[in-house]
Amino acid sequence: MREPVPEMSRQKCKQQRGPLLIAGRRGRSRPRPIGPEGAVDESILVAAARSGDSEAYLRLAGLWQARVRAVAGGLAGPWRGEELARATIAEAWRRLPAMPPSARFGPWLLAILLATQHEAAPAGPAPAPPGPGPDHGARQGGPPPEDAGLLGLRAGLADLEAHEREAFLLAGVAGLGYEDVAAVVGRSQSAVADDVYRARVRLARALLADSTGGSR
């Protein structure tokens, strides 16, 4: 039985966060140097992690953790998103020995995130986030309070169709190419491109309406 993977410290997570993309790209995702030590050969870390090396897995997961948390937050909100991200990292460690040899870790990890979200979420669109309560910043172990602009963005995400929201988050936030997004969500590249375009237009309109006090 594989030992439980140890959780990353909050400081280590901050050190390994990388920049998030705003627009998707066509084609396959390109490996990007996210960690503080520069480019990392993920295949070496995957091989070590599959053999049971939990430290290799922590480093491997750290390369994608910022994007996993961002996508999870967009799908489930900041608080449930933190739980979803942790569950995804743990579930991927459990499933790693069965990861297909041809699969690449990032898209495979994000596919697990979506599957975990689908199993846990009720039917229908994600709920719009509530405004920050009086104890919002006092809770332990969660994200910090969010400003009105980010809350407006989350509300706009909640108004999207599920397939639009997933395509936008995978391409625009996680930085996957459309080919990878299509493989993760089970749709064609052209359908993914349309989903991302519609999501960006609807989000832009929602943010503009919020900024001018109009209706979406």
C-alpha atoms as a printed R data frame, in Angstrom:
    type eleno elety resid chain resno       x      y       z
1   ATOM     1    CA   MET     A     1   0.000  0.000   0.000
2   ATOM     2    CA   ARG     A     2   1.315  3.430  -0.933
3   ATOM     3    CA   GLU     A     3   2.011  5.717   2.011
4   ATOM     4    CA   PRO     A     4  -0.083  8.905   2.167
5   ATOM     5    CA   VAL     A     5   1.678 11.729   0.404
6   ATOM     6    CA   PRO     A     6   2.764 14.419   2.908
7   ATOM     7    CA   GLU     A     7   1.124 17.813   2.481
8   ATOM     8    CA   MET     A     8   3.145 20.768   1.253
9   ATOM     9    CA   SER     A     9   3.814 23.528   3.691
10  ATOM    10    CA   ARG     A    10   2.090 26.830   2.877
11  ATOM    11    CA   GLN     A    11   5.499 28.505   2.456
12  ATOM    12    CA   LYS     A    12   6.670 25.887  -0.027
13  ATOM    13    CA   CYS     A    13   3.434 26.260  -1.953
14  ATOM    14    CA   LYS     A    14   4.008 30.020  -2.225
15  ATOM    15    CA   GLN     A    15   7.552 29.475  -3.456
16  ATOM    16    CA   GLN     A    16   6.411 27.099  -6.192
17  ATOM    17    CA   ARG     A    17   3.519 29.149  -7.552
18  ATOM    18    CA   GLY     A    18   3.977 30.298 -11.112
19  ATOM    19    CA   PRO     A    19   2.313 32.905 -13.304
20  ATOM    20    CA   LEU     A    20  -1.205 32.155 -14.526
21  ATOM    21    CA   LEU     A    21  -2.150 32.660 -18.149
22  ATOM    22    CA   ILE     A    22  -5.083 34.758 -19.279
23  ATOM    23    CA   ALA     A    23  -5.615 33.340 -22.778
24  ATOM    24    CA   GLY     A    24  -5.559 29.789 -24.125
25  ATOM    25    CA   ARG     A    25  -3.286 28.472 -26.878
26  ATOM    26    CA   ARG     A    26  -3.980 26.171 -29.753
27  ATOM    27    CA   GLY     A    27  -2.148 22.847 -29.882
28  ATOM    28    CA   ARG     A    28  -0.469 20.949 -27.095
29  ATOM    29    CA   SER     A    29   0.634 22.546 -23.850
30  ATOM    30    CA   ARG     A    30   4.319 23.319 -23.635
31  ATOM    31    CA   PRO     A    31   6.269 22.490 -20.463
32  ATOM    32    CA   ARG     A    32   7.042 25.690 -18.577
33  ATOM    33    CA   PRO     A    33   9.674 26.298 -15.893
34  ATOM    34    CA   ILE     A    34   7.488 27.114 -12.904
35  ATOM    35    CA   GLY     A    35   9.576 26.085  -9.923
36  ATOM    36    CA   PRO     A    36  12.263 28.362  -8.467
37  ATOM    37    CA   GLU     A    37  15.010 26.103  -9.804
38  ATOM    38    CA   GLY     A    38  14.033 26.582 -13.446
39  ATOM    39    CA   ALA     A    39  12.990 23.968 -15.973
40  ATOM    40    CA   VAL     A    40  12.364 20.480 -14.604
41  ATOM    41    CA   ASP     A    41  12.137 17.233 -16.563
42  ATOM    42    CA   GLU     A    42   8.734 16.020 -15.389
43  ATOM    43    CA   SER     A    43   9.258 12.542 -16.820
44  ATOM    44    CA   ILE     A    44  12.070 11.904 -14.329
45  ATOM    45    CA   LEU     A    45   9.910 13.026 -11.425
46  ATOM    46    CA   VAL     A    46   6.980 10.938 -12.694
47  ATOM    47    CA   ALA     A    47   9.166  7.824 -12.899
48  ATOM    48    CA   ALA     A    48  10.474  8.353  -9.381
49  ATOM    49    CA   ALA     A    49   7.023  9.113  -7.981
50  ATOM    50    CA   ARG     A    50   5.521  6.030  -9.625
51  ATOM    51    CA   SER     A    51   8.138  3.939  -7.841
52  ATOM    52    CA   GLY     A    52   6.846  5.294  -4.506
53  ATOM    53    CA   ASP     A    53   9.119  8.301  -3.971
54  ATOM    54    CA   SER     A    54   6.792 10.717  -2.150
55  ATOM    55    CA   GLU     A    55   9.348 13.538  -2.182
56  ATOM    56    CA   ALA     A    56   9.537 13.324  -5.981
57  ATOM    57    CA   TYR     A    57   5.755 13.434  -6.077
58  ATOM    58    CA   LEU     A    58   5.635 16.524  -3.868
59  ATOM    59    CA   ARG     A    59   8.026 18.294  -6.210
60  ATOM    60    CA   LEU     A    60   6.067 17.103  -9.246
61  ATOM    61    CA   ALA     A    61   2.739 18.175  -7.777
62  ATOM    62    CA   GLY     A    62   4.293 21.477  -6.741
63  ATOM    63    CA   LEU     A    63   4.921 22.330 -10.377
64  ATOM    64    CA   TRP     A    64   1.176 22.193 -10.997
65  ATOM    65    CA   GLN     A    65  -0.241 23.080  -7.596
66  ATOM    66    CA   ALA     A    66  -0.862 26.774  -8.308
67  ATOM    67    CA   ARG     A    67  -2.812 25.920 -11.450
68  ATOM    68    CA   VAL     A    68  -4.735 23.124  -9.734
69  ATOM    69    CA   ARG     A    69  -5.757 25.514  -6.951
70  ATOM    70    CA   ALA     A    70  -6.757 28.211  -9.431
71  ATOM    71    CA   VAL     A    71  -8.904 25.866 -11.518
72  ATOM    72    CA   ALA     A    72 -10.422 24.292  -8.410
73  ATOM    73    CA   GLY     A    73 -11.256 27.731  -7.038
74  ATOM    74    CA   GLY     A    74 -12.921 28.689 -10.304
75  ATOM    75    CA   LEU     A    75 -15.010 25.528 -10.257
76  ATOM    76    CA   ALA     A    76 -15.967 25.353  -6.595
77  ATOM    77    CA   GLY     A    77 -15.223 28.743  -5.028
78  ATOM    78    CA   PRO     A    78 -12.255 29.679  -2.837
79  ATOM    79    CA   TRP     A    79 -13.060 27.563   0.226
80  ATOM    80    CA   ARG     A    80 -14.417 24.423  -1.406
81  ATOM    81    CA   GLY     A    81 -11.751 24.879  -4.057
82  ATOM    82    CA   GLU     A    82  -8.997 24.453  -1.479
83  ATOM    83    CA   GLU     A    83 -10.526 21.147  -0.403
84  ATOM    84    CA   LEU     A    84 -10.946 20.071  -4.026
85  ATOM    85    CA   ALA     A    85  -7.305 20.877  -4.818
86  ATOM    86    CA   ARG     A    86  -6.038 18.876  -1.839
87  ATOM    87    CA   ALA     A    87  -8.312 15.948  -2.712
88  ATOM    88    CA   THR     A    88  -7.043 16.027  -6.306
89  ATOM    89    CA   ILE     A    89  -3.370 15.947  -5.289
90  ATOM    90    CA   ALA     A    90  -4.046 13.042  -2.906
91  ATOM    91    CA   GLU     A    91  -6.146 11.119  -5.437
92  ATOM    92    CA   ALA     A    92  -3.507 11.548  -8.144
93  ATOM    93    CA   TRP     A    93  -0.878 10.062  -5.793
94  ATOM    94    CA   ARG     A    94  -3.147  7.068  -5.269
95  ATOM    95    CA   ARG     A    95  -3.750  6.611  -8.999
96  ATOM    96    CA   LEU     A    96  -0.204  7.354 -10.160
97  ATOM    97    CA   PRO     A    97   0.881  3.696 -10.628
98  ATOM    98    CA   ALA     A    98  -1.978  3.287 -13.148
99  ATOM    99    CA   MET     A    99  -1.214  6.493 -15.073
100 ATOM   100    CA   PRO     A   100  -0.980  5.591 -18.797
101 ATOM   101    CA   PRO     A   101   2.634  5.676 -20.047
102 ATOM   102    CA   SER     A   102   1.680  8.026 -22.881
103 ATOM   103    CA   ALA     A   103  -0.066 10.506 -20.557
104 ATOM   104    CA   ARG     A   104   1.564 13.731 -19.435
105 ATOM   105    CA   PHE     A   105   1.219 14.576 -15.792
106 ATOM   106    CA   GLY     A   106  -0.391 18.024 -15.962
107 ATOM   107    CA   PRO     A   107  -3.383 17.242 -18.197
108 ATOM   108    CA   TRP     A   108  -3.802 13.879 -16.436
109 ATOM   109    CA   LEU     A   109  -3.850 15.642 -13.041
110 ATOM   110    CA   LEU     A   110  -6.408 18.199 -14.210
111 ATOM   111    CA   ALA     A   111  -8.607 15.408 -15.594
112 ATOM   112    CA   ILE     A   112  -8.628 13.918 -12.081
113 ATOM   113    CA   LEU     A   113  -9.583 17.332 -10.707
114 ATOM   114    CA   LEU     A   114 -12.598 17.536 -13.035
115 ATOM   115    CA   ALA     A   115 -13.636 13.968 -12.241
116 ATOM   116    CA   THR     A   116 -13.389 14.677  -8.507
117 ATOM   117    CA   GLN     A   117 -15.430 17.863  -8.929
118 ATOM   118    CA   HIS     A   118 -18.117 16.067 -10.956
119 ATOM   119    CA   GLU     A   119 -18.451 13.395  -8.279
120 ATOM   120    CA   ALA     A   120 -18.722 15.921  -5.459
121 ATOM   121    CA   ALA     A   121 -20.714 18.758  -7.026
122 ATOM   122    CA   PRO     A   122 -24.529 18.877  -7.214
123 ATOM   123    CA   ALA     A   123 -26.166 19.171 -10.622
124 ATOM   124    CA   GLY     A   124 -26.396 22.635 -12.086
125 ATOM   125    CA   PRO     A   125 -24.067 25.629 -12.300
126 ATOM   126    CA   ALA     A   126 -21.581 26.452  -9.580
127 ATOM   127    CA   PRO     A   127 -23.117 28.786  -6.965
128 ATOM   128    CA   ALA     A   128 -22.096 32.416  -7.030
129 ATOM   129    CA   PRO     A   129 -19.834 33.237  -4.084
130 ATOM   130    CA   PRO     A   130 -21.263 35.109  -1.104
131 ATOM   131    CA   GLY     A   131 -19.748 38.375  -0.008
132 ATOM   132    CA   PRO     A   132 -17.054 38.151   2.672
133 ATOM   133    CA   GLY     A   133 -18.522 37.730   6.144
134 ATOM   134    CA   PRO     A   134 -17.200 39.273   9.350
135 ATOM   135    CA   ASP     A   135 -15.056 36.224  10.103
136 ATOM   136    CA   HIS     A   136 -13.919 35.700   6.504
137 ATOM   137    CA   GLY     A   137 -10.298 36.583   7.194
138 ATOM   138    CA   ALA     A   138 -10.189 34.785  10.528
139 ATOM   139    CA   ARG     A   139 -10.724 31.245   9.269
140 ATOM   140    CA   GLN     A   140  -7.680 29.037   9.455
141 ATOM   141    CA   GLY     A   141  -6.110 27.175   6.568
142 ATOM   142    CA   GLY     A   142  -8.037 28.833   3.741
143 ATOM   143    CA   PRO     A   143  -7.537 31.579   1.160
144 ATOM   144    CA   PRO     A   144  -7.465 35.254   2.142
145 ATOM   145    CA   PRO     A   145 -10.403 37.621   1.610
146 ATOM   146    CA   GLU     A   146 -11.033 38.578  -2.020
147 ATOM   147    CA   ASP     A   147 -11.630 42.017  -3.482
148 ATOM   148    CA   ALA     A   148 -14.825 42.988  -5.265
149 ATOM   149    CA   GLY     A   149 -13.307 42.496  -8.728
150 ATOM   150    CA   LEU     A   150 -12.378 38.889  -8.040
151 ATOM   151    CA   LEU     A   151 -15.755 38.219  -6.475
152 ATOM   152    CA   GLY     A   152 -17.341 39.622  -9.630
153 ATOM   153    CA   LEU     A   153 -15.213 37.313 -11.751
154 ATOM   154    CA   ARG     A   154 -16.290 34.299  -9.706
155 ATOM   155    CA   ALA     A   155 -19.924 35.342 -10.065
156 ATOM   156    CA   GLY     A   156 -19.386 35.598 -13.816
157 ATOM   157    CA   LEU     A   157 -17.871 32.105 -13.883
158 ATOM   158    CA   ALA     A   158 -20.903 30.768 -12.045
159 ATOM   159    CA   ASP     A   159 -23.143 32.129 -14.831
160 ATOM   160    CA   LEU     A   160 -21.300 30.198 -17.554
161 ATOM   161    CA   GLU     A   161 -22.384 26.842 -18.886
162 ATOM   162    CA   ALA     A   162 -20.380 24.064 -17.221
163 ATOM   163    CA   HIS     A   163 -18.486 23.152 -20.401
164 ATOM   164    CA   GLU     A   164 -17.639 26.818 -21.035
165 ATOM   165    CA   ARG     A   165 -16.400 27.273 -17.475
166 ATOM   166    CA   GLU     A   166 -14.226 24.154 -17.612
167 ATOM   167    CA   ALA     A   167 -12.745 24.998 -21.015
168 ATOM   168    CA   PHE     A   168 -11.978 28.571 -19.961
169 ATOM   169    CA   LEU     A   169 -10.311 27.522 -16.706
170 ATOM   170    CA   LEU     A   170  -8.241 24.771 -18.317
171 ATOM   171    CA   ALA     A   171  -7.088 26.937 -21.229
172 ATOM   172    CA   GLY     A   172  -7.112 30.426 -19.772
173 ATOM   173    CA   VAL     A   173  -5.993 29.697 -16.208
174 ATOM   174    CA   ALA     A   174  -4.150 26.349 -16.271
175 ATOM   175    CA   GLY     A   175  -2.555 27.240 -19.617
176 ATOM   176    CA   LEU     A   176  -3.350 24.005 -21.454
177 ATOM   177    CA   GLY     A   177  -3.428 24.017 -25.235
178 ATOM   178    CA   TYR     A   178  -6.751 23.316 -26.908
179 ATOM   179    CA   GLU     A   179  -5.673 19.795 -27.861
180 ATOM   180    CA   ASP     A   180  -5.024 18.977 -24.218
181 ATOM   181    CA   VAL     A   181  -8.231 20.646 -23.063
182 ATOM   182    CA   ALA     A   182 -10.205 18.655 -25.643
183 ATOM   183    CA   ALA     A   183  -8.679 15.407 -24.349
184 ATOM   184    CA   VAL     A   184  -9.445 16.316 -20.726
185 ATOM   185    CA   VAL     A   185 -13.086 17.319 -21.275
186 ATOM   186    CA   GLY     A   186 -13.897 14.873 -24.082
187 ATOM   187    CA   ARG     A   187 -14.823 17.473 -26.715
188 ATOM   188    CA   SER     A   188 -13.365 18.462 -30.077
189 ATOM   189    CA   GLN     A   189 -10.751 21.204 -30.360
190 ATOM   190    CA   SER     A   190 -13.159 23.383 -32.327
191 ATOM   191    CA   ALA     A   191 -15.820 22.984 -29.635
192 ATOM   192    CA   VAL     A   192 -13.248 23.886 -26.961
193 ATOM   193    CA   ALA     A   193 -12.171 26.966 -28.927
194 ATOM   194    CA   ASP     A   194 -15.810 28.066 -29.200
195 ATOM   195    CA   ASP     A   195 -16.358 27.444 -25.472
196 ATOM   196    CA   VAL     A   196 -13.318 29.525 -24.511
197 ATOM   197    CA   TYR     A   197 -14.344 32.360 -26.832
198 ATOM   198    CA   ARG     A   198 -17.916 32.469 -25.526
199 ATOM   199    CA   ALA     A   199 -16.686 32.309 -21.926
200 ATOM   200    CA   ARG     A   200 -14.289 35.215 -22.445
201 ATOM   201    CA   VAL     A   201 -16.996 37.340 -24.082
202 ATOM   202    CA   ARG     A   202 -19.543 36.608 -21.363
203 ATOM   203    CA   LEU     A   203 -17.030 37.233 -18.576
204 ATOM   204    CA   ALA     A   204 -15.968 40.525 -20.149
205 ATOM   205    CA   ARG     A   205 -19.595 41.625 -20.347
206 ATOM   206    CA   ALA     A   206 -20.239 40.568 -16.750
207 ATOM   207    CA   LEU     A   207 -17.215 42.458 -15.439
208 ATOM   208    CA   LEU     A   208 -18.140 45.540 -17.469
209 ATOM   209    CA   ALA     A   209 -21.686 45.426 -16.112
210 ATOM   210    CA   ASP     A   210 -20.385 45.107 -12.548
211 ATOM   211    CA   SER     A   211 -18.023 48.041 -13.017
212 ATOM   212    CA   THR     A   212 -20.762 50.284 -14.406
213 ATOM   213    CA   GLY     A   213 -23.511 49.109 -12.065
214 ATOM   214    CA   GLY     A   214 -25.570 47.627 -14.909
215 ATOM   215    CA   SER     A   215 -27.227 44.224 -15.208
216 ATOM   216    CA   ARG     A   216 -25.476 41.282 -16.791
